[in-house]
Amino acid sequence: MDCDFRNDDDRQAHTSVPSCPDCGGPLRPGMVLFGERRDPDAEMATRRAVRSCEPYLAVGTSSVVNTSTGLLRYAGDVGALTVCVDPAPTVDSRYAVHVRGTAAQVLPVLFG
């Protein structure tokens, strides 16, 4: 977090905060954390991606946070099939399809 290095493709598990290969400081995750402002360019890129997606797949979200509810609403407005993957017995009724299960159970079946 001491420099501008970004690692948006970090898929390994960590037992401690990873260090930046450029400056040695703590490596910031490639996501927006609660209480932070969203990057306007990233938000526009997300909306472009949602506009061209079919289906819109939401995995493990309660759709309570404004970002996820806004994207869900936008995906429905642009005609995407909205699909929620979540183990909860009920999810936001605006999803057209609810696949009940964990990401670990469902995603390998969908993308295996």
C-alpha positions as CSV (number, residue, x, y, z in Angstrom):
1,M,0.0,0.0,0.0
2,D,3.1,2.2,-0.1
3,C,3.2,2.3,-4.0
4,D,0.9,1.8,-7.0
5,F,1.7,-1.9,-7.6
6,R,-1.4,-4.0,-8.1
7,N,-1.7,-7.7,-8.1
8,D,-5.3,-8.5,-9.3
9,D,-4.6,-12.1,-10.0
10,D,-3.4,-13.4,-6.6
11,R,-5.1,-16.8,-6.2
12,Q,-3.0,-18.3,-3.5
13,A,-3.9,-18.6,0.2
14,H,-1.9,-16.4,2.6
15,T,-1.2,-16.9,6.3
16,S,0.0,-13.3,6.6
17,V,-0.2,-10.1,4.7
18,P,1.9,-10.5,1.5
19,S,4.7,-8.1,0.7
20,C,4.8,-5.9,-2.5
21,P,7.6,-7.1,-4.8
22,D,8.3,-3.5,-5.8
23,C,8.5,-1.6,-2.4
24,G,8.4,-4.3,0.2
25,G,5.3,-2.8,1.9
26,P,2.1,-4.6,2.6
27,L,0.4,-5.7,-0.7
28,R,-3.0,-4.2,-1.2
29,P,-5.7,-6.6,-2.4
30,G,-7.2,-5.9,-5.8
31,M,-10.7,-5.1,-4.4
32,V,-12.7,-2.3,-2.8
33,L,-12.9,-2.7,0.9
34,F,-15.8,-1.5,3.1
35,G,-15.8,2.2,3.5
36,E,-13.6,2.9,0.5
37,R,-14.6,4.8,-2.6
38,R,-14.9,2.9,-5.8
39,D,-12.6,3.9,-8.7
40,P,-14.8,5.6,-11.3
41,D,-12.9,4.0,-14.2
42,A,-13.2,0.6,-12.7
43,E,-16.9,1.2,-12.1
44,M,-17.5,2.2,-15.8
45,A,-15.5,-0.9,-16.9
46,T,-17.7,-3.0,-14.7
47,R,-20.9,-1.5,-16.2
48,R,-19.6,-2.2,-19.7
49,A,-18.9,-5.8,-18.8
50,V,-22.4,-6.2,-17.2
51,R,-23.9,-4.6,-20.3
52,S,-22.4,-7.3,-22.5
53,C,-22.8,-10.3,-20.2
54,E,-25.2,-13.2,-20.4
55,P,-25.8,-14.4,-17.8
56,Y,-24.9,-12.1,-14.8
57,L,-23.6,-14.6,-12.2
58,A,-23.5,-13.4,-8.6
59,V,-21.6,-15.8,-6.3
60,G,-21.9,-15.6,-2.5
61,T,-23.4,-12.2,-2.1
62,S,-26.4,-11.3,0.0
63,S,-27.1,-8.5,-2.4
64,V,-27.5,-6.2,0.6
65,V,-24.5,-4.0,-0.2
66,N,-25.3,-1.1,-2.5
67,T,-22.7,-2.2,-5.1
68,S,-24.1,-5.6,-5.6
69,T,-27.7,-4.5,-5.6
70,G,-26.9,-1.7,-8.1
71,L,-25.2,-4.2,-10.4
72,L,-28.0,-6.7,-10.0
73,R,-30.6,-4.0,-11.0
74,Y,-28.4,-2.9,-13.9
75,A,-27.9,-6.4,-15.2
76,G,-31.7,-6.9,-15.2
77,D,-32.3,-3.6,-16.9
78,V,-29.9,-4.5,-19.8
79,G,-31.6,-7.9,-20.2
80,A,-29.0,-10.3,-18.7
81,L,-30.2,-13.5,-17.1
82,T,-29.5,-12.9,-13.4
83,V,-28.2,-16.0,-11.5
84,C,-27.3,-16.2,-7.8
85,V,-25.1,-19.0,-6.4
86,D,-25.6,-19.0,-2.7
87,P,-26.3,-21.7,0.0
88,A,-29.0,-19.5,1.7
89,P,-32.5,-20.8,1.3
90,T,-33.7,-17.5,0.0
91,V,-32.0,-14.7,-1.9
92,D,-33.0,-11.4,-3.4
93,S,-36.2,-12.0,-5.5
94,R,-34.8,-10.0,-8.4
95,Y,-32.6,-12.9,-9.4
96,A,-34.2,-14.9,-12.1
97,V,-32.4,-18.1,-11.0
98,H,-31.1,-19.2,-7.6
99,V,-28.7,-22.1,-7.6
100,R,-28.5,-23.2,-4.0
101,G,-25.1,-24.3,-2.9
102,T,-21.6,-23.0,-2.1
103,A,-19.2,-21.7,-4.7
104,A,-17.0,-24.7,-4.1
105,Q,-20.0,-27.0,-4.9
106,V,-21.6,-25.2,-7.8
107,L,-18.8,-23.5,-9.8
108,P,-16.9,-26.7,-10.7
109,V,-20.2,-28.0,-12.1
110,L,-20.9,-24.9,-14.1
111,F,-17.4,-24.3,-15.4
112,G,-15.8,-27.8,-15.0
